[in-house]
Every structure is written in C-alpha cells, then in structure tokens.
Amino acid sequence: VSILTGMLKGEGARELRLFSNWVAAYLKNTGAEKEIEKIRDIEEVRTMWATAVEEYGNKIRREAETIGRKQGEEIGEKRGEKRGEKRGEKRGEKRGEKKTLAQIVRRADKAGFDRESIAKIAGLSIKDVDAILAEDESSLNEKCPRYGTTKRSRRKK
C-alpha cells in the first residue's frame, strides 16, 4: 500500500482523480458506499485501500482455513477407513485361520488320529487340541433356543 501511495504522489491531479474514482468504484462493489464520501485526499485513499486489502486478505485467509479444515477432515476420514479396513481384514484372517485349523483338528480326531499326532500336524500344543475338541463337546450339549434340543440329540436321530 505504501509503495502504491508513493507511486501516486508523483502523479498529477488527473491520475489521482482516476485512481480515486477507481477506489470509489471498488468500494461501491464491496458495499462500502459510506466510505466513498470520506475520500478527500491521497492519504484517505491510502488508509481506505489498506483497510480494504486487509479485509480482503482476512476473507481469503478464512476461506483457506475452511477449505484446509475440510480437506484435512477428508484425509483423516480416509486414513481412518483404511486403518479400520486393515484391522478388520487382519482380524478376519486370524478368525478364518483359527476356524480352518479347528476343522482340521476335528477331522483328524474323527479319522482316529491320536491327540499327539494331531498336535504335530496342526502345529498346536496338546492343550490347544484338547481345547478345540472340548469346544465341540460343549457346543453339542447347547440347547437350541427354538426347539429345546441339543445338537447331540439331533445327531442321534
């Protein structure tokens, strides 16, 4: 603003009038009609111009902050979704592996393999093999909430 004012001080009355008219037109477009009447000399134009530039800068800064905040939220949301998906995939894979391993243990038990051999084949401890087979036993004794029967009693029929 001070550079602009310095440049205008060297100009003639015609140039100053043109610049004042331009500032007045600019202020009219920004809704500052009351300010137009206050323009008397180049120092008033300088002050008003500095204020207008500062207000415009603040407006742009606020808009940039809003845009930046929205972009930051979007980026954070995407990162969170990716992390959640990865965690979910890992959990699902682990559950699937456990379920598959449990099926192998059950099949080997039904085929007549001893618990030590099953543990070696599955890469589990005997305690883990016993736990898997015990889960089967307990689930066979659970009652169906609808019919009141157990899986064991339904198998016998």
GIQUI-V789271 format. One record per backbone hydrogen bond with DSSP energy under -0.5 kcal/mol. NH is the residue of the N-H (numbers start at 0). CO is the residue of the C=O. E is the energy in kcal/mol with one decimal. If there is no record, write none. Layout:
nh={NH & NH}
co={CO & CO}
e={E & E}
This chain:
nh={4 & 5 & 6 & 7 & 8 & 9 & 9 & 10 & 15 & 16 & 17 & 18 & 19 & 20 & 21 & 22 & 23 & 24 & 25 & 26 & 27 & 28 & 29 & 30 & 31 & 34 & 35 & 35 & 36 & 37 & 38 & 39 & 44 & 45 & 46 & 47 & 48 & 49 & 50 & 51 & 52 & 53 & 54 & 55 & 56 & 57 & 58 & 59 & 60 & 61 & 62 & 63 & 64 & 65 & 66 & 67 & 68 & 69 & 70 & 71 & 72 & 73 & 74 & 75 & 76 & 77 & 78 & 79 & 80 & 81 & 82 & 83 & 84 & 85 & 86 & 87 & 88 & 89 & 90 & 91 & 92 & 93 & 94 & 95 & 96 & 97 & 98 & 99 & 100 & 101 & 102 & 103 & 104 & 105 & 106 & 107 & 108 & 109 & 110 & 111 & 112 & 117 & 118 & 119 & 120 & 121 & 122 & 123 & 128 & 129 & 130 & 131 & 132 & 133 & 134 & 135 & 136 & 137 & 138 & 139 & 140 & 141 & 143 & 147 & 150 & 151 & 153 & 154 & 155 & 156}
co={0 & 1 & 2 & 3 & 4 & 5 & 6 & 7 & 11 & 12 & 13 & 14 & 15 & 16 & 17 & 18 & 19 & 20 & 21 & 22 & 23 & 24 & 25 & 27 & 26 & 31 & 31 & 32 & 32 & 34 & 35 & 37 & 40 & 41 & 42 & 43 & 44 & 45 & 46 & 47 & 48 & 49 & 50 & 51 & 52 & 53 & 54 & 55 & 56 & 57 & 58 & 59 & 60 & 61 & 62 & 63 & 64 & 65 & 66 & 67 & 68 & 69 & 70 & 71 & 72 & 73 & 74 & 75 & 76 & 77 & 78 & 79 & 80 & 81 & 82 & 83 & 84 & 85 & 86 & 87 & 88 & 89 & 90 & 91 & 92 & 93 & 94 & 95 & 96 & 97 & 98 & 99 & 100 & 101 & 102 & 103 & 104 & 105 & 106 & 108 & 107 & 113 & 114 & 115 & 116 & 117 & 118 & 118 & 124 & 125 & 126 & 127 & 128 & 129 & 130 & 131 & 132 & 133 & 134 & 135 & 136 & 138 & 148 & 143 & 141 & 139 & 149 & 150 & 151 & 152}
e={-2.6 & -2.5 & -2.3 & -2.0 & -1.8 & -0.7 & -0.5 & -1.6 & -2.1 & -2.4 & -2.4 & -2.7 & -2.8 & -2.6 & -2.4 & -2.7 & -2.6 & -2.6 & -2.7 & -2.9 & -2.2 & -2.0 & -1.1 & -1.2 & -2.8 & -0.9 & -0.8 & -0.7 & -0.8 & -1.0 & -1.3 & -0.6 & -1.8 & -2.6 & -2.5 & -2.7 & -3.0 & -2.7 & -2.3 & -2.7 & -2.9 & -2.4 & -2.8 & -2.5 & -2.6 & -2.5 & -2.4 & -2.5 & -2.6 & -2.6 & -2.4 & -2.8 & -2.5 & -2.4 & -2.6 & -3.0 & -2.6 & -2.4 & -2.7 & -2.6 & -2.5 & -2.4 & -2.6 & -2.7 & -2.7 & -2.5 & -2.6 & -2.6 & -2.6 & -2.5 & -2.6 & -2.6 & -2.8 & -2.6 & -2.7 & -2.7 & -2.9 & -2.6 & -2.6 & -2.7 & -2.8 & -2.6 & -2.7 & -2.6 & -2.8 & -2.6 & -2.7 & -2.6 & -2.7 & -2.5 & -2.1 & -2.2 & -2.4 & -2.5 & -2.7 & -2.6 & -2.2 & -2.6 & -2.1 & -1.2 & -2.4 & -2.2 & -2.3 & -2.0 & -2.7 & -2.8 & -1.2 & -2.1 & -2.1 & -2.8 & -2.1 & -2.3 & -2.4 & -2.3 & -2.0 & -1.5 & -1.8 & -2.6 & -2.5 & -1.8 & -1.0 & -0.6 & -3.4 & -2.6 & -0.7 & -2.2 & -1.9 & -2.0 & -1.4 & -0.8}
